[in-house]
Amino acid sequence: MDMRMPILGGIEAEMRLKEDPATKDIKVVFLTAFSDPNNPDIDREKAKEIGALDFLEKNIGLDELTEKVRGYLKQESAAKIE
């Protein structure tokens, strides 16, 4: 999910997902073009605090992004087995 969207910001969208029993277990990874940690629209700590798996910048390479997604999927599979 992007952090900055036209109607609803990423943090607010994730909070709404977590509040709804039907969507509370959806896993969210933020992907943003904004890399300034002082930008109020980019709150990495808040994103992780409310349950985001990760916070990535859009300049991430395809190989690294693919590897991260595979890692998230492995974590999810391992959690289901336990």
N, C-alpha and C positions, 0 to 999 in steps of 0.2 A: 504494500500500500504506500502511496506517496504521502509525504507529510503535509504538503500544501496542495489542496484541491479547491476547485472553484466554489463549491457550496459548503462543504464540511471538511474541516481540517482532519488530518490523520489521527491525532490524539483523541479528538472528540469521536471520530468514527470508531476507533478501537474501543473506547469507553462504552459506546452504545452496544457494540457487539458483545462485550463482556457482561453487560447488564441484562441481556436477553437470554433466557435459558436455552432457547433454540440455537443460539449462535455463540454462546459463551466459550465453547471449546475450539473455535476456529483459531488457528495459529496465524499470527501476523508477523511479517518481516517488513520493516520500513525501508524504502528505497527513495533517496532524495538527491536532488541536484545541488542542494544547499549544503556547503561544508563549513560555514561559519558557526562555531559552537556558541557564539554570543547572540546569534539570531534568535529572537523569542519564538519564532515559528518552528524552530528545530530544537526540541527538548528531548535529547537522547535519554536522559535519566528518567524522565516521566514516561517515555515510551516503554522502557524496560520495566519500570515500576508497575505499570498496569498490564504487563504480560507479553510485550513484544519479544519475539525470539531473538531478533537482531535489528541493527540499524546500519544500513549500508548506503554508501554514496553511489550515485548513478555512473560515476566514472570507473566503477569496478569492471575488471575484464571478464569476458564471457567464461573463460576457464575457471576463474576464481568463484564467480557467481554459481556456476554449475556445481563446483565442489561444495560450496556452502549449502546449496539446496539439497544435495545428496546427504550431507551431514545432518540437516534438519530431519530429513525423512528417516534416516537411520535411528536418530534419537526417538522419533515418534514410534517407530516399529519396536524398538527396545522397550519403551514405556508400556506398550500394549501387551508385550509378552510377560512383563512383571506383574 
